[in-house]
Structure formats: C-alpha cells, structure tokens
Amino acid sequence: MEWKLAPSDKSPAAPAWYEAGLSHIWLPYAQMKTARPPLPVARTQGCRIVLADGRELIDGIASWWTACHGYNHPHIRAAVEHQLAVMPHVMLGGLVHEQALTLARRLAALMPGDLDRMFFSDSGSVAVEVAMKMAVQYWLNRGIRGRTKFIAFAGGYHGDTTGAMAVCDPQSGMHALFHGLLPKHHLLDLPRDEASAAALSALLERHAEEITAIIVEPLVQGAGGMRFHDAEVLRRLRAAADRYELLLIFDEIFTGFGRTGAMFASETANVVPDIVTLSKALTGGTLPLAATIARRKVFEAFWSDDPAHALMHGPTYMGNALACAAANASLDLFEREPRLKQVAHIAATLTCGLAPCRSLPGVKDVRVQGAVGVVELDRIDDPGGLRARFVAEGVFIRPFGSIVYLTPAFTIDDDELEKLTQAVVTVLAERCPR
Ligand SMILES: Cc1ncc(COP(=O)(O)O)c(C=O)c1O
C-alpha cells in the first residue's frame, strides 16, 4: 500500500527521504489511498514555507494557527537554544523549573479576574480533557455527586481525544463514527437569539443538577467552520452558568493570543470564565504546549487534606522546559512588538482584499474577525484540488468543509497578505465563473 506518486509529484529535486519515508507515515484527516501526496518542506522563514524543490509558498494558515510571529523568529529560537543547553526537560512530578514557574506567573497576570492557576500539558485536546476532569472533580470534591454532563454547542470543536470529541459537534465535527464510544452530553445551538436562549434555559431548568459545566469556543468556532458569534452570547452563557451555579469553560486554544483582535476573546466579551484552555500560539508555533487555567474557586475545591481530592492527571512532558522557554519568549514578543495593532491592520486588509469574493456565484458569506478571514461557499467538492491550485499561485491555503480561510502570522507584510487575498479571489473566480 504505497502512495502512487504522479509524475508531476516526482520532482527531480524531491529529496531521497521523501519517497523513502512516505510509505511509513500516516497523515492527519487524510484518506491515505486517495489523498494527494503532501508537499515536502525543506524549511520555513517568516511567513514563507520553502519546498524541497525550492518553491516558496506564502503561508495563509500559520501551521494550524500557531506561528503567530512567523516561523523561526530569532528571539524564540535564541530562547529555545539557550534552554536546550541548560536543561531540555525535567519532569514536574516532585520537581519544578524556572521556565514553567515564570510562564505560569506571566499567564496569570494576563488572564482576566482570578484565573491564576496553570496546569500545563502538551496539546490542546489534552488541555480540554484536563478541563473536563477538573470540572467534574470540582463538584465531587465539594461533596456533590451526579454532575457529569457538559453543555456544548453546535459547530463546536474541542479536540480529537475521546473526552474532547464527546463535546464536539457530532455532525460538522469529524467524530460521528465514534458515537457508541462517546458519552452523551447536551448539544445546543449557541444562544444567539431568543429562541436558542430559551432552549438553553429550558434545558437548565430540567437538567441543571446533572450538568458540570458549559464549554464554548468564545467568539469564533474554528475547526467547526470558522463561525463567529458576538460577545452577547458569552455574557448570556456567563449569566446562565451563574444562575444555575455551573462552571463556564472557555476553550481559547484557537482564539487566544490575539487571533480575534484582543489578547483573549474573554477580554472582548468582558466575561471571566471559570476555566480556560490555551495552546496553539502559546509557543509561537515552535513546540507543543498547552495550559488549563483555573479560577481560584476551582483550585480551592482541590485544596484539601484528603489525597483523593488531588487532580489525578500528569502528562509525562507537562511543562516541558523547551516549550515553556519558547512560550516565555513568545510573551516577550507580545510585550515588545505591536502584535494587536498588526492584527487590526490584518483585519482591515482582509476585509478589503476578500470583498470581491462577495459577488462571486457560489459564495455564501465573506467574514472577518481579527486575523481570521473566511469565504464560505455553497460547497467544496475537491478541497485537495483547490489546495493544489493555490500552491500553483504560490500560496499555502487549506480549504475544509465549505470554507476557504486565511489565518496568517501577525507579522505578515502587506505584499504577502495581498498575494494571499488575491490568490483567493483569483482561484475562486475561476472556480465559480459567472
Ligand atoms: C478550539 C480548539 N480546541 C482544541 C483543539 C485541539 O488541539 P490539539 O490539536 O492541539 O489537540 C483545537 C485544535 O484545532 C481547537 O481549535
């Protein structure tokens, strides 16, 4: 079962490691038999991906929204190199180190309200698993049993591990297959209007006593289709959680670190959730790291003389020193460089640059929030073909579902950004001729 490389994929410049290794790798979200072979990358620099054959692509996705300062930022690189010489990793079971404690302190200072206790892990999905366990055990430690259900929302995405999958949208998410395996939670429409707000209230009236927490991606539901909602929705969720004494979890794995225009979406909404999850841009796209952040009242439920009240979770690589050094360096850059101004500028440029798509047949919506620009189509039949067409235009853009979207690095320059928006307009115009 080998990937059949078409002659066009067999560039004479393809490195030996490419063909030799392809038949041993299993790639994400891909039907390995029919997917187009992946592009071999030789290196990255700034907002560019350099392919093994020398072609340079302007990156419209920032490696799944992580590389917010562009690739290979010298400040992050220097911090990681320094840390590598000092200590790449030491376990947090009984030990601790400067980078993890410094990062915990700095994140606490950035968070709203009393969200000041960090539990580090190594991926977004695991951060969500930890948030869910934390929420369930919060009630148990307080002597309240039976609260094991979550309220989650249509269009939501929280990760691919089993617990996280169970709070994803089962339809638009990628997890319909695993129905039998997953515990059932309550899936609702976001309370955007009176009818959906009433549905939430009705559910809470009937079932509040079995519910542990509400989990939501604030302002932008990313992997579920880059769908936006406004701050009022989040204020309604806070009010509902307060009224029925539930915990409110903001999954800011996508929205955190400036992506939607403010450092965190919770700031825009002026809402303090009880638990926050972060990952993606936490290390500026260099190393895997995630954090689950708890408010004081959550942490206090675990503070006890009873060992059984401890949070029983501990990923081997939690608080990895290299990753924490990268995250501290990334926070330096947010302090020293005008990232949020850059995001505002990107928002304005995306709004103008994608506007011509509005009049194309087959385009349902064009929307921008911070450094997220989306063109939603009626449907996309061949996302792989569309991706290849973008590559021919010199850009890396990865359509999914029915959307083509841009989430570039915040450091992208005007020419590069124009090239990205122009490529979207050109390729969609030829795909949807008038
Ligand atoms: C909002 C949100 N939560 C959780 C995750 C899962 O993160 P990871 O892929 O690092 O496990 C993602 C990933 O796209 C995400 O966007």
The ligand as a MOL file (V3000), in Angstrom:
LIG
                    3D

  0  0  0     0  0            999 V3000
M  V30 BEGIN CTAB
M  V30 COUNTS 16 16 0 0 0
M  V30 BEGIN ATOM
M  V30 1 C -10.7040 25.3010 19.9220 0
M  V30 2 C -9.8290 24.0860 19.8610 0
M  V30 3 N -9.7740 23.2740 20.9250 0
M  V30 4 C -8.9970 22.1790 20.9370 0
M  V30 5 C -8.2110 21.8540 19.8400 0
M  V30 6 C -7.3390 20.6200 19.8680 0
M  V30 7 O -5.9950 20.9960 19.9210 0
M  V30 8 P -4.8540 19.9330 19.5110 0
M  V30 9 O -4.9700 19.7360 18.0490 0
M  V30 10 O -3.5750 20.6240 19.9120 0
M  V30 11 O -5.0980 18.7050 20.3010 0
M  V30 12 C -8.2560 22.6690 18.7070 0
M  V30 13 C -7.4760 22.3240 17.5100 0
M  V30 14 O -7.7240 22.7670 16.4200 0
M  V30 15 C -9.0820 23.8110 18.7140 0
M  V30 16 O -9.1590 24.6210 17.6620 0
M  V30 END ATOM
M  V30 BEGIN BOND
M  V30 1 1 1 2
M  V30 2 1 2 3
M  V30 3 2 2 15
M  V30 4 2 3 4
M  V30 5 1 4 5
M  V30 6 1 5 6
M  V30 7 2 5 12
M  V30 8 1 6 7
M  V30 9 1 7 8
M  V30 10 2 8 9
M  V30 11 1 8 10
M  V30 12 1 8 11
M  V30 13 1 12 13
M  V30 14 1 12 15
M  V30 15 2 13 14
M  V30 16 1 15 16
M  V30 END BOND
M  V30 END CTAB
M  END
